Amino acid sequence: MFYVYVYRDPRPRKDLQPVYVGKGCGDRAWFHWKKGRTGNKPFNDWLVHLRSTKLTPVIEIVEEFKDEIDAFAKECELILFYGRRN
């Protein structure tokens, strides 16, 4: 089973805005937060900032899929919808 997930900003003034969209299976959605670093520098910097302020990101499972290709399509759709910083 695959899924698409969104990391949302927990800071009060950020109104749960989406910061990162990903797809995965198992515990992938929580991997970034547990490991504490990623290959995505802006996302990694944001995670470090949250840790320093004792906040935890809101991790939302958006939708589940039987096929990875469908999950990938949804991930792309959400990235297009929310946009990218880089």
N, C-alpha and C positions, 0 to 999 in steps of 0.2 A: 504494500500500500504506500503510495506517494502522497505528498501534500505540499501546499504552498503556504508559506508563513510570512508574517510581517512583524518587524520590530517597530514598536511605537514609542515615541518620546514621552516619558512619564512626568516631565516637568510641568508644573501647573500652567505656565504661560504658553506652552507648546501644544496644548489641547489634543494630546495623543496623535500628533502628526506622524505619518509613516517615515521611517528613516532608512529601512532596508527591507527588500523583498527577496525571498529565497525559496527554493524548493528542496525537498529532501524526503527522507524516510527515517523511521526509528526516532532517535533523539537529536537529529540534525538541527532542528529549530533551536535547541538549547545549547548546542555545541559552542557557538561563538561566545556566549555569555560564560559558560563553564570554563572554557580554555583561556579566555581573557585576551586573545589576540586573533587577528584575521589577516589575510593578505590585502584587505581593502583599507588603506590608511585612514580615510575620513571616517569610515564606520568604526575602525579600531580606536581612533582618537575619541569618538563619541562614547564608546564603551568605557574607555579609561576615565573620561570625565564623569560619567555616571557613577562609576565605582568610587571616585574621589569625593563625590557628594552624597554617598551612601544611598543612591537611588538604584532601582532595578527597572530594566526596560519591560514594557508590556509586550509579550510575545503572543501573537494571535495566529492560530491556525485558521486560514481563510477557507480552504476547501481540501477535501481528500479525493484521490484519484486511484483507479486501478492501474493505469498506465502512466509511465514516466513522461511519455510524449505529451499527454494531456496536461500533466502538471507543468511541464515546461512551457506550454502554450499559455496557460493561466499566469505563470510567472512573468512572461513577456508582456502579456496584456496589462498586468498591474504596474509593471515598470513604465510602460508607455503612458498609462493613466496618471501615475504619480509623478513621473519625470525622473531625471537623474541629475545629480550635481555636476558630474564630470563630463 
